Amino acid sequence: MNIPFNRFFRFDYELMPIYKEIKYTDNKDKISKPVSEKFNIIWLNEISFTFDNVLFGYTAPVDNSRFKILAQLAPRITKYDSEFFRFYIDMRTYLMTPLFSNFAFRALLGSVFGADRSEFYFRIGGNAISDMYPNLRGYCFGQFEGANMFLINLEYRSPFIRFLKLMFPLPITIQNINAVVFFDFGSAFTDFKTVRMFYIENSRLHLEDLKAGLGVGIRFVLLGYFPCKIDFSTPFTGNSILPLEKWGGFFSIGLDY
């Protein structure tokens, strides 16, 4: 259900029953044998309020802002149902410059509660595949998880190559290749009492539960239909990064946040 209040502000509600089956196996003697299985139903109620007046460019937003508050509630109706409540805030701002480049800022904040919250932890790390699996580049996909999460993404996006024509191995023409420089930092954790974001030793900053990554990338549309992203990134420890030859590369298809 979608209710627009005006051109930029809307309310959304969706009920999504999800059937989930988990099978447990025993790998004793290097032979996988079924031991038990578990199934449940997730009666997922999702409510969100969104303000969105962004202006889109070729492959991503270039100006104005977007703000979204989302709540997910899954009540336990039968003994087989999963129960949790998740709260999520997504704030994005874009600033266009006179040189056809722009700055992009995104801040994410979320928490999950309930008896089965461990099955629905936030996971951050790697390149984003959806709004619920956001960017923390320089790490493996979903490397960090927890009941609480915050994440900041900073990007500078600029035109790079206006026109590129290839003849080998295939005759392909690519227009409007953009470059990005990014810095991501955030954390996913469960216990507020034991979390330690960073510490200072010998006058040097060391990140612990706070994770950060930085890098560069390019953006282009292949064959006029497929928005492609190529990123090279490294973890940032607070005082050092990996040598350039050890940076990780990642290719994906999809639009930027």
N, C-alpha and C positions, 0 to 999 in steps of 0.2 A: 504494500500500500504506500503510495506516494502522495503527499499533500504539499504543494508549493504555496508558501505564504506570499511570496513576491518573486521577482525575476531572479534573485540571488539566494533566497533563504527557503529551505524546505525541510519537511519532516518525513521520515521513512519508517515503516514497520514491516517486518517480515517474520513469518513463522516457518521454520524449516525442520521437520522431523528427519533425523538422521539415524540410520541403522548402522551399528558398529559391531564388528565381530573380531575377536582376538583369539588366536590359537597359540597355545604354549607347547613347545617341543622339548624333548630331552636329547641332547647330542652325545650321550654316553656311548663309548666305543666308536665314536665318529659316525654314528648312524642316527639320523634324525627320526625320532619316534613321537607321534602325537601323545601328549600327556593329558591335556585338558583344553577346554575352550570356553570363552566367555563372550556373551553378546549383550548389548544394551541398546537403548534408544535414547537419543538426545533430542529433547523437545526444545529446540533452540529458538528463543524469542529475541529478535534483534531490533533495537530502537536507535535511531540516530537523528541528530539535528545538524544540518550542514549549511554553512554560508560559503558561497563560491562566486567570486566575480573575476576570476583569472582570465587573462587574455592568452590564447595559445599561439605559439610560433610553429615552426616547421616540424619539430619532434618533441616539444615540451612547452609548458607554460612559460611566459616571458615577463608578465607584469601582474600586479595586484595580489590578492590573497585568497586563501581557502582555510576554513576552520571547521572541524568536525568533532562532535562528541558522540560516542557510540557506546551503547550498553547491550551486553548479551546476557540473557538469563535462561538457564536450563533447569527447570524444577524437577524434583524426583516424584513422579506420579506412581510408578511401580518400583519394586525392589530392584529391577533390572536397569533402571534409568540412571544416567549420569546427572550429577547435580553440581552446578557451578554458576558463578556470576563474574563477568569480566567487564571492566570499565576501561575505556580507551579514548585518548585525546590526540588529535592530529592537527597540527598547525603548520601552514605553509605560507611563505611570503616570497614574492619575486620582485626584483627591482631592475628595470630596463635602463640601459645606459645609452648615451647618444651614439656610441660606436657599434650599435646593433648587437652588443653583448648584454649579458644580464647576470645578476647574482640570484641564487636560489637558496632559500633557508627552509629547513623543515625540523620541527620539534615533535617528538612522540613521547607519550607518557601513558602507562597502563598498569593495572593490577588485576589479579584474578583471585577469587575467594571460593569457598565451598568445599564440600567433602571430597569431591573428585578433581580438585583444581590441578593436581599434579599431572593429570592427563591433558591439560589444556594450558600448560605453561607458555609464556612468550619465548620465542626463539629468535635470536639475532645472530648475524654473522653472514658474510658473503654478500653477493649481489641480490637485490630484491627480486622476488618473483611475484609479489602481490603486496598490497598495503599492510597485510597482517604478518608478512615476512620481510621486514624493511632492510635497507642497506646498512651493513657494517663491513665495508670492504677492507681487504687485507687478511681476512680470516676465512675459514671453511664455512660452508652453508650451515646455518643453525648451530654453530659451535657452542653458543652460550644460551642457557635457558634459566628461567626462574619465574616466580609468581609476580614479581615486580620488574618493570622495565622502563628505562628512559633512553632516548637516543636523539642525537643532534646530527643533521646532515648539512654541510655547507658546500656550495658549488659555485664556481665561476664558469660560465658558458659563453663561448665566443665563436664566431665564424672562423674557419680554418682554411678550407680549400673550396673554392666556388665551383670548380668543374674539373672532373677527372675522367679521362677516357682510356679504357684498357683494351688491348687487342689480343692478349694471351693470358690465360688459356681460353677465355671466352671474351667476345666483344661486349663489354659492359661499360655503360656511362653512368657515373655517379655524380650528382650535383649536391651542393650545399652540405659539405662535410663540416661538422662542428667539432670543436675541441672542448674538453672539460677538465678542470682541476678541482679536486674534491678533498674534503677532510671530514671524516665521520668519527664520532665518539659517543659512547654510551655504556650501559651495563644492564645485565639481567641477573637478578638474584632473588632469594626467597626470605632470608633472615636478616632483618635490619640490625640485629644485635651483633652479628659476626661480620657483616660486610665492611670492607676497608677499600675505599676507592683508590687511594694513592698514599705514598709516604715520601719523605725527603731524607736522603742519606748522603752524607759527604757533599752537601749543597747541591745535590742533583735530584731531580724529580723522577720518581719511579711509579708507573701506573700498576695497580694490582687488580682489583675488581672492575675498575674503570678501564675499558678497552678503547683504543683509538686506531684509526687507519687512515692513510692518505694515498693519493695517486693521481693519475691522469687517464684520459680516455678520449675516444672519438665517437661521434654519432652521425649516422647517415641512413638514408632510406634506400634499400636495395630493390631494384626492378620496379620502383614506384609504389610498392605495397608493404614492404617489410622493414619496419624501423629497427635498425641494428645498433648494438652498443658493444664496444670493445674497451675494456678497462684493464689497466695495469696498476697494481696496488701493493702496499706493504703495511705490516703492523707498525705502530709507533709506540714505543715503550715509555715515552715521556722525555727521553733524552737521546734516543737513537732510532734508526730505521735499518732495514736490511740493505745489503749491497744491491745495486740495480739489477744485476744478473739473477738475483733470487726473488725478484718481485713476481707475484702471481698474475697470470693473465686470465681474463674471463670474457666469453662472448655470449651475448643473449639477444633475444628479439623482444621488443616491447618499448613502450614510451617511458620517458623519465617522469619522476614524480613532479 
